[in-house]
Amino acid sequence: MLVASSTARLLIAGQAPGTRVHASGRPFTDPSGERLRAWMGISSEVFYDAARVAIAPMGFCFPGLDAKGGDKPPRRECAQAWRSELIAAMPQVELVLAIGSYAQAWHLGALRQPTLTQTVADWARIFHQTNRPKVLPLPHPSWRNSGWLKRNSWFETELLPVLRNEVRRLI
């Protein structure tokens, strides 16, 4: 599920593969991937071009389902074991899309707010305060977050235009 690159200036930091992605062996080959590509304003061909887009989840394996049918969190030891080295090996990355609270916790540290909503709502400050790489926090593009997207219309009107401009600039 890892797409490392020595040339990509954009890194997608997700959570861990879900059941469909685990079965396909390719990241974001599910409806959440379709939504993420729409948010970014790019085609599948561009999204899966490793020369332009790197993808590094917080965990490489499907963590299983919780009691409500959602994915369990990625295993903590995964990112601790390899993430720092991987990120250091891609110094050309200029923007990290930190998707979900696990990626945000790792990439934002003290800049992260108490909740995902607060963190994503604080995107402009985070974007301007992070250095190379810049970080944009995003909710997970899962269908489970459709209600969140409806309640937070600023995401589409304020954050997505910046995201699309940055993606165009970098790819």
Contacts in CASP RR format, 6 or more apart in sequence:
PFRMAT RR
TARGET T0000
AUTHOR 0000-0000-0000
METHOD contacts of the structure
MODEL  1
MLVASSTARLLIAGQAPGTRVHASGRPFTDPSGERLRAWMGISSEVFYDA
ARVAIAPMGFCFPGLDAKGGDKPPRRECAQAWRSELIAAMPQVELVLAIG
SYAQAWHLGALRQPTLTQTVADWARIFHQTNRPKVLPLPHPSWRNSGWLK
RNSWFETELLPVLRNEVRRLI
1 16 0 8 1.000
1 17 0 8 1.000
1 21 0 8 1.000
1 22 0 8 1.000
1 25 0 8 1.000
1 26 0 8 1.000
1 27 0 8 1.000
1 55 0 8 1.000
1 57 0 8 1.000
1 59 0 8 1.000
1 60 0 8 1.000
2 55 0 8 1.000
2 56 0 8 1.000
2 57 0 8 1.000
2 60 0 8 1.000
2 86 0 8 1.000
3 27 0 8 1.000
3 48 0 8 1.000
3 50 0 8 1.000
3 53 0 8 1.000
3 54 0 8 1.000
3 55 0 8 1.000
3 56 0 8 1.000
4 50 0 8 1.000
4 54 0 8 1.000
4 56 0 8 1.000
4 86 0 8 1.000
4 89 0 8 1.000
4 90 0 8 1.000
5 50 0 8 1.000
5 51 0 8 1.000
5 52 0 8 1.000
5 53 0 8 1.000
5 54 0 8 1.000
5 90 0 8 1.000
6 89 0 8 1.000
6 90 0 8 1.000
6 92 0 8 1.000
7 51 0 8 1.000
7 52 0 8 1.000
7 92 0 8 1.000
8 50 0 8 1.000
8 51 0 8 1.000
8 52 0 8 1.000
8 53 0 8 1.000
8 54 0 8 1.000
8 90 0 8 1.000
8 92 0 8 1.000
8 93 0 8 1.000
9 52 0 8 1.000
9 92 0 8 1.000
9 93 0 8 1.000
9 94 0 8 1.000
9 95 0 8 1.000
9 170 0 8 1.000
9 171 0 8 1.000
10 52 0 8 1.000
10 53 0 8 1.000
10 54 0 8 1.000
10 93 0 8 1.000
10 94 0 8 1.000
10 95 0 8 1.000
10 97 0 8 1.000
10 166 0 8 1.000
10 167 0 8 1.000
10 170 0 8 1.000
10 171 0 8 1.000
11 53 0 8 1.000
11 54 0 8 1.000
11 55 0 8 1.000
11 56 0 8 1.000
11 87 0 8 1.000
11 90 0 8 1.000
11 93 0 8 1.000
11 95 0 8 1.000
11 96 0 8 1.000
11 97 0 8 1.000
11 133 0 8 1.000
12 27 0 8 1.000
12 28 0 8 1.000
12 36 0 8 1.000
12 53 0 8 1.000
12 54 0 8 1.000
12 55 0 8 1.000
12 56 0 8 1.000
12 96 0 8 1.000
12 97 0 8 1.000
12 99 0 8 1.000
13 56 0 8 1.000
13 57 0 8 1.000
13 58 0 8 1.000
13 96 0 8 1.000
13 97 0 8 1.000
13 98 0 8 1.000
13 99 0 8 1.000
13 103 0 8 1.000
13 106 0 8 1.000
13 107 0 8 1.000
14 55 0 8 1.000
14 56 0 8 1.000
14 57 0 8 1.000
14 58 0 8 1.000
14 97 0 8 1.000
14 98 0 8 1.000
14 99 0 8 1.000
14 100 0 8 1.000
14 102 0 8 1.000
14 103 0 8 1.000
14 140 0 8 1.000
15 57 0 8 1.000
15 58 0 8 1.000
15 59 0 8 1.000
15 71 0 8 1.000
15 73 0 8 1.000
15 74 0 8 1.000
15 99 0 8 1.000
15 100 0 8 1.000
15 102 0 8 1.000
15 103 0 8 1.000
15 140 0 8 1.000
16 57 0 8 1.000
16 58 0 8 1.000
16 59 0 8 1.000
16 60 0 8 1.000
16 61 0 8 1.000
16 62 0 8 1.000
16 63 0 8 1.000
16 71 0 8 1.000
16 73 0 8 1.000
16 74 0 8 1.000
16 75 0 8 1.000
16 78 0 8 1.000
17 25 0 8 1.000
17 27 0 8 1.000
17 57 0 8 1.000
17 59 0 8 1.000
17 60 0 8 1.000
17 61 0 8 1.000
17 62 0 8 1.000
18 30 0 8 1.000
18 62 0 8 1.000
18 71 0 8 1.000
19 62 0 8 1.000
19 65 0 8 1.000
20 29 0 8 1.000
20 30 0 8 1.000
21 27 0 8 1.000
21 28 0 8 1.000
21 29 0 8 1.000
21 30 0 8 1.000
21 62 0 8 1.000
22 61 0 8 1.000
22 62 0 8 1.000
26 48 0 8 1.000
27 55 0 8 1.000
27 57 0 8 1.000
28 36 0 8 1.000
28 37 0 8 1.000
28 47 0 8 1.000
28 55 0 8 1.000
31 142 0 8 1.000
31 143 0 8 1.000
32 140 0 8 1.000
32 141 0 8 1.000
32 142 0 8 1.000
32 143 0 8 1.000
33 141 0 8 1.000
35 141 0 8 1.000
35 142 0 8 1.000
35 143 0 8 1.000
36 47 0 8 1.000
36 99 0 8 1.000
36 141 0 8 1.000
37 43 0 8 1.000
37 44 0 8 1.000
37 47 0 8 1.000
39 138 0 8 1.000
39 141 0 8 1.000
39 160 0 8 1.000
39 163 0 8 1.000
39 164 0 8 1.000
40 47 0 8 1.000
40 97 0 8 1.000
40 163 0 8 1.000
40 164 0 8 1.000
40 167 0 8 1.000
41 164 0 8 1.000
41 167 0 8 1.000
42 167 0 8 1.000
42 171 0 8 1.000
46 52 0 8 1.000
46 53 0 8 1.000
46 171 0 8 1.000
47 53 0 8 1.000
49 171 0 8 1.000
52 170 0 8 1.000
52 171 0 8 1.000
53 171 0 8 1.000
54 90 0 8 1.000
54 93 0 8 1.000
56 83 0 8 1.000
56 86 0 8 1.000
56 87 0 8 1.000
57 74 0 8 1.000
58 74 0 8 1.000
58 78 0 8 1.000
58 79 0 8 1.000
58 83 0 8 1.000
58 102 0 8 1.000
58 103 0 8 1.000
58 106 0 8 1.000
59 74 0 8 1.000
59 75 0 8 1.000
59 78 0 8 1.000
59 79 0 8 1.000
60 78 0 8 1.000
61 75 0 8 1.000
61 78 0 8 1.000
62 71 0 8 1.000
63 71 0 8 1.000
63 72 0 8 1.000
63 73 0 8 1.000
63 74 0 8 1.000
63 75 0 8 1.000
64 71 0 8 1.000
64 72 0 8 1.000
65 71 0 8 1.000
65 72 0 8 1.000
66 72 0 8 1.000
70 144 0 8 1.000
73 102 0 8 1.000
74 102 0 8 1.000
79 102 0 8 1.000
79 106 0 8 1.000
83 106 0 8 1.000
87 93 0 8 1.000
93 133 0 8 1.000
94 132 0 8 1.000
94 133 0 8 1.000
94 134 0 8 1.000
94 170 0 8 1.000
95 133 0 8 1.000
95 134 0 8 1.000
95 135 0 8 1.000
95 136 0 8 1.000
95 166 0 8 1.000
95 167 0 8 1.000
95 170 0 8 1.000
96 107 0 8 1.000
96 133 0 8 1.000
96 134 0 8 1.000
96 135 0 8 1.000
96 136 0 8 1.000
97 136 0 8 1.000
97 138 0 8 1.000
97 163 0 8 1.000
98 104 0 8 1.000
98 106 0 8 1.000
98 107 0 8 1.000
98 108 0 8 1.000
98 135 0 8 1.000
98 136 0 8 1.000
98 137 0 8 1.000
98 138 0 8 1.000
99 138 0 8 1.000
99 139 0 8 1.000
99 140 0 8 1.000
99 141 0 8 1.000
100 116 0 8 1.000
100 137 0 8 1.000
100 138 0 8 1.000
100 139 0 8 1.000
100 140 0 8 1.000
101 116 0 8 1.000
101 119 0 8 1.000
104 112 0 8 1.000
104 116 0 8 1.000
104 119 0 8 1.000
104 137 0 8 1.000
105 112 0 8 1.000
107 135 0 8 1.000
108 119 0 8 1.000
108 126 0 8 1.000
108 130 0 8 1.000
108 135 0 8 1.000
108 137 0 8 1.000
111 122 0 8 1.000
111 125 0 8 1.000
111 126 0 8 1.000
111 129 0 8 1.000
111 130 0 8 1.000
111 135 0 8 1.000
112 119 0 8 1.000
112 137 0 8 1.000
113 119 0 8 1.000
113 121 0 8 1.000
113 122 0 8 1.000
116 137 0 8 1.000
116 139 0 8 1.000
117 139 0 8 1.000
117 148 0 8 1.000
117 152 0 8 1.000
119 126 0 8 1.000
119 137 0 8 1.000
120 137 0 8 1.000
120 138 0 8 1.000
120 139 0 8 1.000
120 152 0 8 1.000
120 155 0 8 1.000
120 159 0 8 1.000
121 152 0 8 1.000
121 154 0 8 1.000
122 137 0 8 1.000
123 136 0 8 1.000
123 137 0 8 1.000
123 158 0 8 1.000
123 159 0 8 1.000
123 162 0 8 1.000
124 158 0 8 1.000
124 162 0 8 1.000
126 135 0 8 1.000
126 136 0 8 1.000
126 137 0 8 1.000
127 134 0 8 1.000
127 135 0 8 1.000
127 136 0 8 1.000
127 162 0 8 1.000
134 166 0 8 1.000
136 159 0 8 1.000
136 162 0 8 1.000
136 163 0 8 1.000
136 166 0 8 1.000
138 159 0 8 1.000
138 163 0 8 1.000
139 145 0 8 1.000
139 148 0 8 1.000
139 149 0 8 1.000
139 155 0 8 1.000
149 155 0 8 1.000
149 156 0 8 1.000
END
